[in-house]
Amino acid sequence: MLAPERRTRADILTAVAIAALVAIATAVVVLTSGVRGTHAQSATVDLPVPSTGGPVPGQVRELWQQPDDAAMRSLVVGGVAITADGGAVTGRDPRTGEQVWKYERDLPLCAVEVQFGTVIATYRTEPGFKEDRGCSQTTLLNAEQGSRVTARSSYMDDKITLWPDGTYVLALGANRLELWRSDLVRTLEYGYVDAPVNPHTQPRSDCRLISAGSAPSRVAVLERCGKDTADRLSILNPAPKDGTMPEDYSSHVLNEPGGAVDGARVLAVSDTRVALYLPGTQTSPPVLTIYDVSGNLLATHQLSTPLADDAMVARLSTGFFVFTGENLIALNLTTLDPLWGTQHVLGTPAMMAGQLIVPVADGLAVLDQNTGAQTSRIPLQRSDYHNEPISLAVSGQTFLERRGARLYGVVGPAA
């Protein structure tokens, strides 16, 4: 019978060293991953999805308000209203404002959006992480429960915006653009690449990304590149065979008046058209221009006033709606042609009971969605309002107004 092996001093020291390395590696993973500083409270009950068949209320009042500084618009998914403040994303009962679930990290939020029945929350890394990678930490949350579905991490700019198009989510910074699927898998990277596996995969370099928008089969990017004399419109494949190698459908420098003036932006994108806003010059007015996917100019529409810096665009089932800062312009969902315009509004509209509702100075105006003509008006006294643009959303018979950095719940008499 063989005698049992005895551990030598060298064996013990080796085991201690291995254990120490494992502990260090575990600490590094925790400190540099989404696990660090995360606090989650999932929903204990499901909120019912509100009915959309009821009439538009004739009387409303503000019932609640909550901080909402990270979102760009009013966000609602099914029966849950979403607010985003600091590092916390909170699901709320839209009728009362009460918390249903909460997901919080000890990192600042860069942007929050909703799509696919989920919430997309992007955070900015800070000292303590392995390296500064901008708005690189993105988490996908179940909108009803607040539970974590998946996450991704990749280099991004320090400031980004998110644009959902019904198929993809576009993440845009000043130097880099990405497109993500519903599972946050990246289908396209465009612009700056921090650690390229294969150099020279990007079609252009030394470019500043100004504005962008996407549709299921097209991405439109407005950029200013070092050697160009005006802004460049590039139209891309959102899901090329290799996501690190963008495919241009077209790319050209804008020759139209306003193409070399600061302030141009992508307003809307469909599968066949792109609509741009070009600012006025000393000799020409501001215009809305429409291009096909080959970059050919199809139409130019003169605007009565320039777009304000805080102008907004809403995409509804009936069309795109451009809030210029004081007027509202409706665009066809496919051709992007202007359909009608109305004056003296405060923000972007929402649909309730088949009717178009838009915020106005003394309440909410009900518009004919085909003509823009006002059919009725709902009085509303707003608290603490300082002329900020209003993003309107609807959940059942509840209106949600995001203005300033807060979300307001506006309810009818039955609430």
C-alpha positions as CSV (number, residue, x, y, z in Angstrom):
1,M,0.0,0.0,0.0
2,L,1.4,3.4,-1.0
3,A,1.9,6.0,1.6
4,P,-0.2,9.1,1.2
5,E,1.5,12.1,-0.5
6,R,2.6,14.9,1.8
7,R,2.3,18.5,0.7
8,T,5.6,20.3,0.6
9,R,6.1,24.0,1.5
10,A,6.3,24.7,-2.2
11,D,2.9,23.1,-2.8
12,I,1.3,25.2,-0.1
13,L,2.9,28.4,-1.4
14,T,1.7,27.6,-4.9
15,A,-1.9,27.0,-3.7
16,V,-1.9,30.3,-1.8
17,A,-0.6,32.1,-4.9
18,I,-3.3,30.6,-7.1
19,A,-6.1,31.4,-4.6
20,A,-4.8,35.0,-4.4
21,L,-4.8,35.3,-8.2
22,V,-8.3,34.0,-8.4
23,A,-9.5,36.5,-5.7
24,I,-7.8,39.4,-7.6
25,A,-9.3,38.3,-10.9
26,T,-12.8,38.0,-9.3
27,A,-12.4,41.5,-7.8
28,V,-11.4,43.0,-11.1
29,V,-14.4,41.4,-12.9
30,V,-16.8,42.7,-10.2
31,L,-15.3,46.2,-10.2
32,T,-15.3,46.5,-14.0
33,S,-18.6,44.9,-14.9
34,G,-22.3,45.6,-14.6
35,V,-22.5,43.7,-11.3
36,R,-20.7,46.5,-9.5
37,G,-22.9,48.9,-7.7
38,T,-26.2,47.6,-9.1
39,H,-29.4,47.6,-7.0
40,A,-32.5,46.1,-8.6
41,Q,-36.1,45.9,-7.2
42,S,-38.2,43.9,-9.6
43,A,-42.0,44.3,-9.8
44,T,-44.1,42.1,-7.5
45,V,-47.2,42.4,-9.6
46,D,-47.9,43.1,-13.3
47,L,-49.7,46.3,-14.2
48,P,-52.6,45.7,-16.6
49,V,-52.2,47.0,-20.1
50,P,-54.7,49.9,-20.3
51,S,-57.5,49.9,-22.7
52,T,-57.1,52.2,-25.8
53,G,-60.8,52.3,-26.7
54,G,-62.1,54.9,-24.3
55,P,-63.0,58.4,-25.3
56,V,-60.6,61.3,-24.9
57,P,-61.4,63.0,-21.5
58,G,-62.8,66.5,-21.6
59,Q,-61.2,67.5,-18.3
60,V,-57.7,66.7,-17.0
61,R,-55.4,67.6,-14.2
62,E,-51.8,67.1,-13.1
63,L,-51.7,64.3,-10.5
64,W,-48.0,63.5,-10.1
65,Q,-44.5,64.4,-11.2
66,Q,-41.1,62.7,-11.0
67,P,-37.5,63.5,-12.0
68,D,-36.7,62.4,-15.5
69,D,-33.4,63.9,-16.6
70,A,-31.8,61.1,-18.7
71,A,-34.7,60.5,-21.2
72,M,-35.2,62.6,-24.3
73,R,-39.0,62.0,-24.5
74,S,-41.9,60.6,-22.5
75,L,-41.5,56.8,-22.3
76,V,-44.2,54.3,-21.8
77,V,-44.4,50.6,-22.5
78,G,-47.7,48.8,-22.1
79,G,-49.0,49.7,-18.7
80,V,-45.7,51.1,-17.3
81,A,-44.3,54.6,-17.5
82,I,-40.5,54.9,-17.4
83,T,-38.5,57.6,-15.7
84,A,-34.7,57.9,-15.6
85,D,-32.8,60.1,-13.2
86,G,-29.1,60.0,-12.1
87,G,-28.3,56.3,-12.3
88,A,-31.8,54.9,-11.7
89,V,-34.4,53.7,-14.2
90,T,-37.8,53.4,-12.6
91,G,-41.0,51.7,-13.9
92,R,-44.1,53.5,-12.6
93,D,-47.8,53.2,-12.6
94,P,-48.8,55.9,-15.1
95,R,-52.0,56.6,-13.2
96,T,-50.4,57.4,-9.8
97,G,-46.6,57.7,-10.4
98,E,-45.9,55.1,-7.8
99,Q,-42.8,52.9,-8.3
100,V,-43.4,49.4,-9.7
101,W,-39.8,48.5,-10.2
102,K,-36.4,50.1,-10.1
103,Y,-32.9,49.4,-11.6
104,E,-30.1,51.5,-10.3
105,R,-26.3,51.6,-10.8
106,D,-23.7,53.8,-9.2
107,L,-22.9,55.2,-12.7
108,P,-24.6,58.2,-14.5
109,L,-27.1,57.4,-17.2
110,C,-26.2,58.6,-20.7
111,A,-29.5,57.8,-22.4
112,V,-32.7,55.7,-22.0
113,E,-35.1,54.5,-24.7
114,V,-37.8,51.9,-25.0
115,Q,-38.5,49.3,-27.8
116,F,-39.3,45.6,-28.2
117,G,-41.3,45.7,-24.8
118,T,-38.0,46.5,-23.1
119,V,-36.0,49.5,-21.7
120,I,-32.5,50.2,-23.1
121,A,-30.4,52.0,-20.5
122,T,-26.9,53.2,-21.3
123,Y,-24.4,54.2,-18.6
124,R,-21.1,56.2,-18.6
125,T,-18.1,54.6,-17.0
126,E,-16.1,56.5,-14.4
127,P,-12.8,56.2,-12.6
128,G,-12.6,52.8,-11.0
129,F,-13.3,50.9,-14.2
130,K,-10.6,49.3,-16.1
131,E,-10.6,52.2,-18.6
132,D,-12.6,55.1,-19.6
133,R,-14.8,54.0,-22.5
134,G,-17.5,56.7,-22.5
135,C,-21.2,55.6,-22.6
136,S,-20.1,52.0,-22.9
137,Q,-22.3,50.1,-20.5
138,T,-25.8,49.2,-21.8
139,T,-28.4,47.1,-20.1
140,L,-31.6,45.7,-21.5
141,L,-34.5,45.5,-19.0
142,N,-37.9,43.9,-19.1
143,A,-40.3,46.8,-19.1
144,E,-43.0,45.1,-17.1
145,Q,-40.8,43.6,-14.4
146,G,-37.6,45.6,-14.4
147,S,-35.5,42.5,-14.6
148,R,-32.3,42.4,-16.5
149,V,-32.5,40.7,-19.8
150,T,-29.0,41.2,-21.2
151,A,-26.2,43.7,-21.5
152,R,-23.4,44.9,-23.8
153,S,-20.2,46.8,-23.4
154,S,-18.3,48.7,-26.1
155,Y,-16.5,52.0,-26.6
156,M,-18.8,55.0,-27.1
157,D,-18.6,58.7,-26.9
158,D,-19.1,60.6,-23.6
159,K,-22.5,61.8,-24.8
160,I,-24.9,59.8,-26.9
161,T,-28.5,59.7,-28.1
162,L,-30.6,56.6,-28.8
163,W,-33.0,56.3,-31.7
164,P,-35.3,53.2,-31.9
165,D,-36.7,52.5,-35.4
166,G,-38.9,49.4,-34.7
167,T,-36.2,47.0,-35.7
168,Y,-32.8,48.4,-34.5
169,V,-31.6,50.9,-31.9
170,L,-29.2,53.5,-33.2
171,A,-26.6,54.8,-30.7
172,L,-25.0,58.1,-31.9
173,G,-22.1,60.1,-30.5
174,A,-20.0,62.8,-32.0
175,N,-17.4,60.3,-33.2
176,R,-19.0,56.9,-33.4
177,L,-22.3,55.2,-34.3
178,E,-23.6,51.8,-33.5
179,L,-26.7,49.8,-34.4
180,W,-28.1,47.1,-32.1
181,R,-30.6,44.3,-32.5
182,S,-33.3,43.5,-30.0
183,D,-30.8,41.4,-28.1
184,L,-28.2,44.3,-28.1
185,V,-26.0,42.4,-30.5
186,R,-24.2,45.0,-32.7
187,T,-24.9,44.9,-36.4
188,L,-23.0,48.0,-37.4
189,E,-20.2,50.2,-36.1
190,Y,-19.4,53.4,-38.0
191,G,-16.8,56.2,-37.3
192,Y,-14.1,56.0,-34.8
193,V,-12.9,52.5,-33.8
194,D,-10.8,52.4,-30.6
195,A,-9.0,49.1,-31.3
196,P,-9.5,48.0,-34.9
197,V,-8.8,44.3,-35.6
198,N,-8.5,45.2,-39.2
199,P,-7.4,48.7,-40.0
200,H,-8.9,50.8,-42.8
201,T,-12.4,49.2,-42.6
202,Q,-14.2,52.5,-42.2
203,P,-15.0,54.3,-45.5
204,R,-14.0,57.7,-44.2
205,S,-11.9,59.2,-41.4
206,D,-11.6,62.5,-39.6
207,C,-15.3,63.0,-39.5
208,R,-17.6,64.5,-36.9
209,L,-21.0,62.8,-36.8
210,I,-23.7,65.5,-36.6
211,S,-27.0,63.7,-36.8
212,A,-28.4,60.3,-37.8
213,G,-31.6,58.3,-38.1
214,S,-32.5,54.8,-39.1
215,A,-35.2,52.6,-40.6
216,P,-35.3,48.8,-40.8
217,S,-33.3,48.8,-44.1
218,R,-31.5,52.2,-44.1
219,V,-29.3,54.3,-41.8
220,A,-28.8,58.0,-42.7
221,V,-25.8,59.8,-41.3
222,L,-25.1,63.6,-41.5
223,E,-21.4,64.2,-41.0
224,R,-18.7,66.8,-41.5
225,C,-15.4,65.3,-42.7
226,G,-12.1,67.1,-42.7
227,K,-11.6,67.6,-46.4
228,D,-15.3,68.4,-47.2
229,T,-16.5,71.9,-47.7
230,A,-20.1,71.1,-46.5
231,D,-21.9,68.5,-44.6
232,R,-22.0,65.0,-46.0
233,L,-25.1,62.7,-46.2
234,S,-24.2,59.0,-46.1
235,I,-26.8,56.3,-46.4
236,L,-25.7,52.9,-45.0
237,N,-26.8,49.3,-44.7
238,P,-27.9,48.8,-41.1
239,A,-26.8,45.1,-41.1
240,P,-23.8,44.5,-43.4
241,K,-22.3,41.0,-43.6
242,D,-19.5,42.2,-41.4
243,G,-20.7,44.8,-38.9
244,T,-17.2,46.3,-38.6
245,M,-17.1,47.1,-42.4
246,P,-19.9,49.6,-43.2
247,E,-21.6,49.4,-46.6
248,D,-22.5,52.7,-48.3
249,Y,-25.6,52.9,-50.4
250,S,-24.6,56.4,-51.2
251,S,-22.5,59.2,-49.8
252,H,-22.2,62.8,-51.1
253,V,-21.4,66.3,-49.9
254,L,-24.5,68.5,-49.8
255,N,-24.5,71.2,-52.5
256,E,-27.8,72.6,-51.5
257,P,-28.0,76.0,-49.7
258,G,-27.6,75.5,-46.0
259,G,-25.5,72.4,-46.4
260,A,-22.4,74.2,-45.1
261,V,-24.2,76.0,-42.2
262,D,-24.2,74.6,-38.7
263,G,-27.5,73.3,-37.5
264,A,-28.4,70.8,-40.2
265,R,-30.0,67.5,-39.0
266,V,-31.7,64.3,-40.0
267,L,-35.4,64.6,-39.3
268,A,-36.8,61.3,-40.5
269,V,-35.8,58.1,-42.3
270,S,-37.9,55.6,-44.1
271,D,-36.9,52.6,-46.1
272,T,-37.0,54.7,-49.3
273,R,-36.5,58.3,-48.2
274,V,-34.4,60.6,-46.0
275,A,-35.6,64.0,-44.8
276,L,-33.1,66.6,-43.7
277,Y,-33.4,70.1,-42.2
278,L,-31.0,72.6,-43.7
279,P,-30.7,76.0,-42.0
280,G,-31.2,79.3,-43.8
281,T,-28.4,81.4,-45.2
282,Q,-28.0,85.1,-45.9
283,T,-29.7,84.5,-49.3
284,S,-32.0,81.5,-48.7
285,P,-34.6,80.4,-46.2
286,P,-34.4,77.3,-44.0
287,V,-35.7,74.2,-45.9
288,L,-36.8,70.6,-45.4
289,T,-35.1,68.5,-48.1
290,I,-36.1,64.9,-49.2
291,Y,-33.6,62.5,-50.7
292,D,-33.9,58.9,-52.1
293,V,-31.6,56.2,-50.9
294,S,-29.2,56.9,-53.6
295,G,-28.8,60.4,-52.2
296,N,-30.7,62.2,-55.1
297,L,-32.5,65.3,-54.1
298,L,-36.3,64.7,-54.7
299,A,-37.9,67.8,-53.1
300,T,-37.3,71.0,-51.2
301,H,-39.9,72.6,-48.9
302,Q,-39.4,76.1,-47.6
303,L,-40.0,76.6,-43.9
304,S,-41.5,79.7,-42.4
305,T,-39.2,79.6,-39.3
306,P,-35.9,77.9,-38.5
307,L,-35.8,74.9,-36.3
308,A,-35.1,75.7,-32.6
309,D,-32.1,74.1,-30.9
310,D,-34.6,72.0,-28.9
311,A,-36.8,71.0,-31.8
312,M,-38.1,67.4,-31.6
313,V,-39.4,64.7,-33.8
314,A,-42.0,62.0,-32.9
315,R,-42.7,58.9,-34.9
316,L,-46.2,57.6,-34.5
317,S,-48.2,55.0,-36.4
318,T,-49.7,57.7,-38.6
319,G,-46.5,59.6,-39.5
320,F,-43.5,61.6,-38.4
321,F,-44.3,64.9,-36.5
322,V,-41.7,67.6,-36.4
323,F,-41.9,70.2,-33.6
324,T,-40.0,73.2,-34.9
325,G,-40.0,75.1,-31.6
326,E,-43.4,76.8,-32.2
327,N,-45.1,74.9,-35.1
328,L,-45.9,71.2,-35.9
329,I,-45.3,69.7,-39.3
330,A,-46.7,66.2,-40.2
331,L,-44.7,64.1,-42.6
332,N,-45.9,61.0,-44.5
333,L,-44.6,57.9,-42.9
334,T,-43.1,56.5,-46.2
335,T,-42.5,59.3,-48.6
336,L,-41.7,61.9,-45.8
337,D,-43.6,64.5,-47.8
338,P,-45.1,67.3,-45.6
339,L,-48.9,66.7,-45.2
340,W,-50.0,69.7,-43.1
341,G,-48.7,72.1,-40.5
342,T,-50.2,73.9,-37.5
343,Q,-49.0,76.8,-35.4
344,H,-48.6,77.7,-31.7
345,V,-48.0,74.3,-30.2
346,L,-45.6,73.4,-27.4
347,G,-44.2,70.0,-28.4
348,T,-44.7,66.6,-30.1
349,P,-48.1,64.8,-30.2
350,A,-49.5,61.4,-29.2
351,M,-52.5,59.3,-30.2
352,M,-55.4,58.6,-27.9
353,A,-58.6,56.9,-29.0
354,G,-57.7,57.4,-32.7
355,Q,-57.2,61.1,-32.3
356,L,-54.1,63.2,-32.4
357,I,-53.4,65.1,-29.2
358,V,-50.8,67.9,-29.0
359,P,-49.7,70.2,-26.1
360,V,-50.7,73.9,-26.5
361,A,-50.4,76.9,-24.2
362,D,-53.6,76.4,-22.2
363,G,-54.0,72.6,-22.4
364,L,-54.1,69.9,-25.0
365,A,-55.5,70.3,-28.5
366,V,-57.3,67.5,-30.3
367,L,-56.4,67.6,-34.0
368,D,-57.8,65.9,-37.1
369,Q,-54.9,63.7,-38.0
370,N,-55.5,64.0,-41.7
371,T,-55.6,67.9,-41.9
372,G,-54.2,69.2,-38.6
373,A,-57.4,71.1,-37.9
374,Q,-58.3,71.5,-34.3
375,T,-61.5,69.7,-33.3
376,S,-61.6,70.4,-29.5
377,R,-59.4,71.5,-26.7
378,I,-58.8,70.1,-23.2
379,P,-58.0,72.7,-20.6
380,L,-54.9,72.0,-18.4
381,Q,-53.1,74.2,-15.8
382,R,-49.4,73.2,-15.8
383,S,-47.3,73.7,-12.7
384,D,-43.8,75.0,-12.8
385,Y,-43.8,75.4,-16.6
386,H,-41.1,77.6,-18.2
387,N,-41.7,77.2,-21.9
388,E,-39.7,74.0,-22.3
389,P,-40.7,71.8,-25.2
390,I,-43.2,69.1,-24.2
391,S,-43.0,65.4,-25.3
392,L,-46.4,63.8,-24.9
393,A,-47.2,60.1,-24.5
394,V,-50.4,58.3,-23.7
395,S,-51.2,55.2,-21.5
396,G,-54.9,54.4,-21.6
397,Q,-56.7,57.5,-20.4
398,T,-53.5,59.0,-18.9
399,F,-51.3,61.6,-20.6
400,L,-47.6,61.8,-19.8
401,E,-45.8,65.1,-20.4
402,R,-42.0,65.3,-20.2
403,R,-40.9,68.8,-19.9
404,G,-37.7,70.2,-18.5
405,A,-36.2,67.3,-16.6
406,R,-39.4,65.9,-15.1
407,L,-42.3,63.6,-16.2
408,Y,-45.8,64.7,-15.3
409,G,-48.8,62.4,-15.1
410,V,-52.0,64.1,-16.4
411,V,-55.2,62.3,-15.7
412,G,-59.0,62.6,-16.3
413,P,-61.7,62.8,-13.7
414,A,-62.1,59.0,-13.5
415,A,-58.5,58.6,-12.1
